[in-house]
Amino acid sequence: MKIKHEAPRRDFIRKTALAITGISLLPNLVKAKPKEFIELFNGKDLTGWVGNKIDYAVEDGVLVIRPDRGGSGNLYTEKEYTDFHFKFDFLLTPGANNGLGIRAPLKGDAAYKGMELQILDNTASKYADLHEYQYHGSVYGVIPAKRGYLKPVGEWNSEEVIVKGDKIKVILNGHTILKGDIKKASKDGTLDGKDHPGLTREKGHIGFLGHGDVVKFKNISIMEL
């Protein structure tokens, strides 16, 4: 007499035996490690940074630029980055001007050879007549940022810069002040009418650019995308 459900029963026994011996019937799935933010500034020294280590120094756990010390140039990460989510806090002094260089080479003007995001005291009277693409958070000469979200001079601001391919986004104190496409923005020429070969770069260093003013930085971290 034929026993019904014999095949399912054999399959059940087989699976049970394999389970007991520790052999899995499922394919080996490798879980992707979640991406994390990595600290770029340790609060003690300039390990991981290259360039102007005279004007840029560590004071009480904070990265400060003192432009009167006789140094020159900018301070860059040793490593180059392609797509990333970069976070940092900054404190402006009255009339301060600095910049964040991204996808930049170690030599040449980062605003053109790479890209420069303005770090600027928008409220200073001497900057009242700037072009829209020169104010804080703007991709210099290319994409203007919204104004009105900087904290009063002397207070700490938090900023995030997200770059993926040609897309760029800048978040200041929780507000998106810039969201654009670099390629589209420069397709018919840049706003400043100048040549920006750095817009085509896919990889480069991230750096703080010195423009002769005291600015402080802390909580600097990055997550590669």
C-alpha positions, -999 to +999 in steps of 0.1 A: +000+000+000+014+034-010+020+058+019+007+092+012+029+123+019+061+102+019+081+128-001+073+157+023+082+135+052+116+126+038+122+162+031+113+171+067+137+144+080+165+157+057+161+193+069+160+182+105+192+162+101+210+191+084+199+215+111+212+192+138+246+189+121+248+227+117+245+227+079+223+255+066+202+251+034+202+289+030+229+306+009+256+324+028+245+360+030+272+386+038+257+415+057+270+448+044+287+468+072+267+499+079+284+531+069+296+553+098+310+588+103+347+589+110+363+617+130+388+637+109+400+659+138+410+644+171+410+676+191+447+672+200+468+677+169+467+678+131+472+641+125+455+632+092+459+668+078+485+683+054+493+718+043+494+750+064+502+737+099+515+771+111+484+793+108+461+764+116+466+751+151+448+733+179+437+754+209+417+739+237+405+710+215+394+734+187+410+739+153+418+776+148+433+796+120+455+824+132+465+842+099+491+864+116+515+835+124+533+837+090+521+805+074+506+802+040+482+780+021+453+759+031+448+729+054+437+697+037+428+661+046+456+637+037+430+615+021+411+622-011+373+617-013+348+612-041+312+611-027+307+619+010+287+634+038+309+659+057+299+675+090+316+703+109+309+731+134+324+766+129+326+799+147+330+831+128+346+863+141+333+897+128+338+900+091+355+866+088+360+849+055+372+813+049+361+785+027+356+747+024+375+732-005+361+700-018+374+676-045+404+699-046+440+692-055+467+702-030+480+730-053+463+758-071+432+779-062+407+755-047+378+777-058+387+769-095+409+738-094+384+721-071+353+737-056+349+761-028+320+765-005+319+799+011+324+802+049+315+839+055+301+864+079+272+874+057+262+902+081+294+922+078+289+956+061+319+952+039+301+922+022+269+940+016+274+943-022+287+908-030+274+887-058+248+861-047+272+833-054+297+847-029+277+844+003+280+817+029+273+782+017+275+790-020+295+770-044+317+799-052+310+814-087+285+786-095+255+780-072+242+806-047+230+796-013+201+809+007+208+835+034+194+841+068+204+809+087+237+818+102+238+822+140+251+855+154+288+861+150+306+845+180+282+815+182+288+780+169+271+769+137+267+733+125+270+725+088+266+694+066+278+690+031+266+661+010+282+654-023+273+625-046+282+626-083+271+660-096+246+666-068+255+688-039+235+697-008+244+721+021+226+721+054+232+749+078+219+747+114+192+722+102+181+742+072+189+733+036+205+764+021+218+748-011+207+719-032+218+717-068+234+699-097+269+711-105+268+700-141+235+716-148+245+748-130+275+752-152+262+738-185+258+773-201+287+789-182+292+797-146+276+826-128+309+844-124+318+838-161+351+822-152+366+788-160+362+763-132+380+731-143+376+717-109+339+711-115+347+681-135+369+665-108+355+633-093+379+631-065+400+653-043+410+666-009+387+685+016+402+715+031+398+747+051+409+777+031+425+807+047+415+842+036+431+862+064+406+859+092+403+841+125+378+812+123+373+782+146+363+746+137+354+715+157+334+682+154+348+675+120+337+641+106+329+624+073+311+594+060+320+581+025+290+574+003 
